[in-house]
Amino acid sequence: MNELEYYKMMLDGMPCGLCHVALDEKLTILYANQSYYQLYGYTAENAEAQGFTNAKFILPEDDYQSIMDTVQSHIRRKDRYFQLEFRAIHSSGKLMWLLVRCAYDPDRPGSLLCALFDIADRKQMEEQLRMSMQESKIAFQLTDKMMYIYEPASRRLKQPKSAADEFGLPPVMDDVPYSVIRSGAIDEACVNDYVAFYESIIRGEKSGHSVVRKQRRDGSFGWYEAKYTSIFDEYGAVKRAVISCEDITEQREKELSYQKWSNYFKAREEKTFGVYEYNLTKDLYDDTKGDVKPDCLRSQKTYTGTVRYIAENFVYEHDLEKFNKFFERDSLLGRYYHGQTTGVLDYRRKCIDGARVGTDGADDIGGGGIVWVRAVLLLLADPYSSDVRLFMMTLDIDQEKRTELKVRSRMEHDGMTGLLNRETFIARVSRILKNSTPPKRHALIMLDIDEFKKHNDQYGHPYGDQVIRETARFIKGFLRKTDLCGRMGGDEFMVFLNDISSEEEMIPRIDMFCQILKHPDGENGEITCSLGVVFYPRDGRTFQELYQKADTALYDVKRTGRGNYRIYSPDLKRKGEEETGAF
């Protein structure tokens, strides 16, 4: 074997394709080893027979001119060594990726020496990586998250244009985190947390997160949560960190509001029966929050179950309707979604065996009987879901409520008789009339003591006061719980019979009432009263209308003999007008 054959054999055994091509229009092959032809699925023996005598033969037509332009560009610059990646056509017809490293000798300008390598696997990995990055990019675009790249060695931060625009910052910033702080984008209270986040990356931590408040370009503030994952080089140093950032303003505000009110309710615990929390949406008691329920309520795992048990066992019957209405779950949810997040209810509670139990479940040992309590509710959005949470607190207000009621009673009642005073009576009757519609029926009675001035002058004011008090006592004895009575002044009284069955059925009762008010008074003779009676809605629908007609009926009784009653009719008005000369 001569030397030339030896070198040819050696070149054929090389693990890469080697060729020597002319720099003509087709890149004519001057020499190629066996590996060169094998890359394309040929042999040196059959290549020439199939026309494979130049590089243009295995290059896609659409790529050929671009490849030639690149090669010529290197030649013009007299680059001795250069490389490029290109696609080639395998004998099977499939496209393949190759890397060619070229050697050019300017002293021999007519040809190139080339070494070729199959890079199909590398290209496949690059394509997978590109697809993965594209998928990640699309995934970020489909969320509210933004992706940043941080290079700790240079302290350079690369952020998406949308994020940079939002905060009025350049897309690429050096000296981060300090340059961002100097820009004023970070709320002062969060500066330390912001610095600690980036310092942990620089120290080589694998991952971390932080929540900071940032000022946007338009001057508004928002809360942002950032998380990072570090990428390390072969020596274990952090090469870069990928940071995802998300606007969590709405959730953060919920968290802060939730924490604020949670702390407020806890601070009031010493003044309450207890503080409890429920998931109102799911109708569940949260046993991880607030106080521990007493034994009698421990089996109640739901909000509605707890409220129902309290209503059935502890709420005073006269307050049961408003209690159920106030605590009704669907009603509370409806109020929340209409922007009403708070509620307060004062109601009376029965003490069972000396125990006072709050709606929230806490108990306190106290006296027997009835006590006043105040329920305070707060509705808040759950910070981590769409559920509505309920804070519930019940306070013992028995002493202050009884004091308040005494003061109010003095303001609303006549001091001599205990009946409603004029202003309170008119206000309450007017409220009932306003909320009434036919076929609802009521009766209004105006009455005064006959010849009271004569008795008062003859027997003295103490006697007159006694007659007024006795008359008030007889009136109270006649009334039902739903009726109202007031002293309008002097010896004048008014009675409101609320929700009567019919006008005809009331006449015997009114007659009996007139007789009750008529009673002997020893040596002073007999005390009688005169009554004027009107009906709603027949005689009027407002207090003023009914009052005027009751006064007309009362005047007619006085005119015709006293000690009796008169039911108003339009004829009475005409008679009164005729006698006074009115037309």
Buried (B, 14 or more C-beta within 10 A) or exposed (E): EEEEEEEBEEBBEEEBBBBBBBBEEBBBBBEBBBBBBBBBBBEBEEBEEEEBBBBBBBBEEEBBEEBBEEBEEBBEEEBEEBEBEBBBBEBEEEEBBBBBBBBBEEEEEEBBBBBBBBBEEEBEEEEEEEEEEEEEEEEBEEEEBBBBBBBBEEBBBBBBEEBBEBBEBEEEBEEBBBBBBEBEBBBEEBBEBBBEBBEBBBEEBEEBEBBBBBBBEEEEEBBBBBBBEBEEEEEEEBEBBBBBBBBBBEBBBBBEBBEEBBEEBBEEBEEBBBBBBBBBBBBBBBEEBBBEBBEBBEEBEBBBBBBBBBBEEBBBEEBBEEBBEBBBBEEBBEBBEEEEBEBEBBBBBBBEEEBBBBBBBBBBEEEEEEBBBBBBBBBBBBBEEEBBBBBBBBBBBBEEBEEEEEEEEEEBBBEEBBBBBBEBBBEBBEEBBEEBEEEBBBBBBBBBBBBBEEBBEEBEEEBBEEBBEBBBEBBEEBBEEEBBBBBBEEBBBBBBBBEBEEBEEBBEEBEEBBEEBBEEBEEEEEBBBBBBBBBBBBBBBEBEBBBBBBBBBBBBBBBEEBBBBBBBBEEBBEBBEEEEEEE
